Amino acid sequence: MSGSPDDDRLEELREQKLQELQDRAGGDGDAGAEARQEAQQRAEAQQEAVLKQYLTDGARQRLNAVEMSKPDFAKQVKQQVASLAQSGRVQGRIDEDQMRDLLKELQPEQQSFDIRRR
């Protein structure tokens, strides 16, 4: 019966180690998540500032309308416009017609289905 106290001690040490790991992961995970969230918010604020600077009101309204129906696509367009503006490839401001052309260019090719009835 001498193995039983050793097993109990081993199990106690395992639980202690597991608790330490969970505490460490929980503490670091929260701090890391908060830092990532703050960085993401700063990046989004910077992107919005760039968009306000380079888009006319009409272009912003069109982009907001797209964002309502296709948020992922609008996010991609915003990133593209911001990167174009920051790289200096945007002359002046983007108006509604230019935004419409940009949306057409960036929109993925839609597959059309030709359905024929017999």
C-alpha positions in Angstrom: 0.0 0.0 0.0 3.0 2.3 -0.1 2.2 3.3 -3.7 -1.1 4.9 -2.8 0.3 8.0 -1.0 2.7 8.6 -3.9 -0.2 8.4 -6.4 -2.1 10.9 -4.3 0.8 13.2 -4.1 1.4 12.9 -7.9 -2.2 13.7 -8.6 -2.1 16.7 -6.3 1.0 18.0 -8.1 -0.7 17.5 -11.5 -3.7 19.5 -10.4 -1.5 22.2 -9.0 0.5 22.5 -12.2 -2.7 22.4 -14.3 -4.1 25.3 -12.2 -0.9 27.3 -12.6 -1.0 26.8 -16.4 -4.7 27.8 -16.5 -4.0 30.9 -14.4 -1.1 31.9 -16.6 -3.0 31.3 -19.8 -6.1 33.2 -18.5 -4.1 36.2 -17.4 -1.9 36.5 -20.4 -4.8 35.7 -22.8 -6.9 38.5 -21.5 -4.1 41.0 -21.7 -3.1 39.9 -25.2 -6.7 40.0 -26.3 -7.1 43.5 -25.0 -3.9 44.6 -26.7 -5.0 43.1 -30.0 -8.4 44.7 -29.7 -6.9 48.2 -28.9 -4.5 47.8 -31.8 -7.4 46.9 -34.1 -9.4 49.8 -32.9 -6.5 52.2 -33.6 -6.0 50.8 -37.1 -9.7 51.1 -37.8 -9.7 54.7 -36.6 -6.7 55.5 -38.7 -8.4 53.9 -41.7 -11.6 55.9 -41.2 -9.6 59.1 -41.0 -7.9 58.3 -44.3 -11.2 57.5 -45.9 -12.7 60.8 -44.7 -9.8 62.6 -46.2 -9.8 60.9 -49.6 -13.5 60.1 -50.2 -16.3 62.6 -51.1 -19.6 62.4 -49.2 -21.2 60.6 -52.2 -18.4 58.0 -52.3 -18.6 57.4 -48.6 -22.4 57.0 -48.8 -22.0 54.5 -51.6 -19.4 52.5 -49.6 -21.7 52.6 -46.5 -24.5 51.2 -48.6 -22.3 48.4 -49.8 -21.2 47.8 -46.2 -24.8 47.2 -45.2 -25.3 44.3 -47.7 -21.7 43.0 -48.0 -19.6 43.9 -44.9 -16.7 41.7 -45.8 -16.5 43.1 -49.3 -16.8 46.7 -48.0 -13.9 46.0 -45.5 -11.8 44.8 -48.4 -12.6 48.0 -50.4 -11.8 50.2 -47.4 -8.4 48.5 -47.0 -7.7 48.9 -50.7 -8.6 52.6 -50.7 -6.6 53.3 -47.6 -3.6 51.5 -48.9 -3.9 53.4 -52.3 -4.2 56.7 -50.4 -1.3 56.0 -48.1 1.0 54.9 -51.0 0.2 58.2 -52.8 -1.6 56.7 -55.7 -4.8 58.7 -55.2 -4.8 62.1 -56.8 -7.4 64.4 -55.2 -10.5 62.9 -53.7 -12.4 59.8 -54.9 -15.9 60.8 -56.0 -19.0 58.6 -56.3 -18.3 57.7 -60.0 -14.8 56.6 -59.2 -16.0 54.6 -56.2 -18.5 52.9 -58.4 -15.7 51.9 -60.9 -13.5 50.8 -58.0 -16.3 48.6 -56.6 -16.8 47.0 -60.0 -13.1 46.3 -60.3 -12.8 44.8 -56.9 -16.0 42.8 -57.0 -15.2 39.1 -57.6 -16.5 37.7 -60.9 -19.9 36.4 -60.4 -20.8 33.2 -62.0 -23.9 33.3 -64.1 -26.0 30.2 -64.3 -27.7 29.6 -67.6 -30.8 27.7 -66.9 -32.7 26.2 -69.7 -36.0 24.5 -69.4 -36.8 21.5 -71.7 
